[in-house]
Amino acid sequence: MSKKALVVLLLIVALVSTTFTGCKTAQGPSVIKIGGIGPVTGEASTFGVSTRNGYEMMIEEWNAKGGVLGKKVELVFADDKGDPTEGATAAQKLINEDKVVAIAGTVMSKVSLAIAPICQNAGIPMVSPTSTNPKVTQVGDYIFRACFIDPFQGTVGAVFAYNNLKARKAGVLFDNSNDYTKGLAEFFRDKFTALGGQIVAFEGHPAGTTDFTPFLTKILAGSPDVIYCSDYYNDDGLMAKQARQLGYKGPFLGGDGWDSPDLVKIGGDAVNNSYFTNHFSKDDQRPEVQEFVKKYTAKYGEAPDALAALGYDAMGLILQAIQNAGSTDGAKIRDALKNIEYHGVSGLIKFDENRNPVKPAVIIKIENGKQVYVTTVNP
């Protein structure tokens, strides 16, 4: 080969190499990173574990089918420990260092309220699986959720207490430092009184309380037909035990914060004959629910709870929105979410003008230490 021909050949090789390098850059990374946040340690750790399982399972299913936009999806998960400061730090790391294109999370409303402004300001879509406080999505138009909100849940609980349990007097006990528990208690109170019921005591306790007897004593002095406990499962179990020790024999009623296997471990027989509103029941006979229960149980060795179902749906919403948008651009994902119609295991999800889904609730009863499906209540 002549020297001139060699120079021409080298120029061609360089041109081809530059062309392919440019194509690779234009296409972007071969992996789409999605952030996941949840409390796998701390006061709501069973919630975080279930939610993370749901995230992982949905991503594995999409990757098995070829990924999203032809790319593998990677979950970058952070533990918020149920603490708003930890949650904010986790969100900033996921966005600024890990370069996620969206965030599924988090579980507790008080932590989501710390994360949401960070996502909004960065233009990163956030879908909370389970934060039910109305304020969460009011932060901005990049913030969505997969669950119904507390005004609906509290209303359903009050209607069930009044119409189904025939309660006319109710006591309410809640954590007055937690946006979720306080809001749920207020919505229950307002609807129950609007129906004609009487709230005999409305008691807020400080965070970290373990002896609820002073508050329960005030409630029981009013001879309630039902006690509404809107805390998370660890406190609810203790409340039930202590109320029984004080002689209370009636039912307890609560929100989705009751949904943990640890509720019965903590409360024992005291939580029997109690009810709570929830997003999902493993006993729902819809085919998509039973298929999800089968796959989840095979993978994790236990049936899914509502947290797992909502984590699964929240991640599904994000991945479907990216696919629908044809892009990982935050604004395009946001717009795709606004217009999505998603058939999840927790029900059909379409968003209203505040990016809240309009969907049914289920009533669960604790009977002989087991969760028993009672009924479904539509909005």
Secondary structure as UniProt FT lines:
FT   HELIX           3..27
FT   STRAND          31..38
FT   TURN            43..44
FT   HELIX           45..64
FT   TURN            65..66
FT   TURN            69..70
FT   STRAND          71..79
FT   TURN            81..82
FT   HELIX           84..96
FT   STRAND          103..104
FT   HELIX           109..122
FT   STRAND          126..128
FT   TURN            134..136
FT   HELIX           137..139
FT   TURN            141..142
FT   STRAND          143..145
FT   HELIX           150..159
FT   HELIX           160..164
FT   STRAND          169..175
FT   TURN            176..177
FT   HELIX           179..194
FT   TURN            195..196
FT   STRAND          198..205
FT   TURN            207..208
FT   HELIX           213..220
FT   TURN            221..222
FT   STRAND          226..229
FT   HELIX           233..245
FT   TURN            246..247
FT   STRAND          252..254
FT   HELIX           256..258
FT   HELIX           262..267
FT   HELIX           268..271
FT   TURN            272..273
FT   STRAND          274..278
FT   TURN            282..283
FT   HELIX           287..300
FT   HELIX           306..325
FT   HELIX           330..338
FT   STRAND          342..344
FT   TURN            345..346
FT   STRAND          347..349
FT   TURN            353..354
FT   STRAND          361..367
FT   TURN            368..369
FT   STRAND          370..377
//
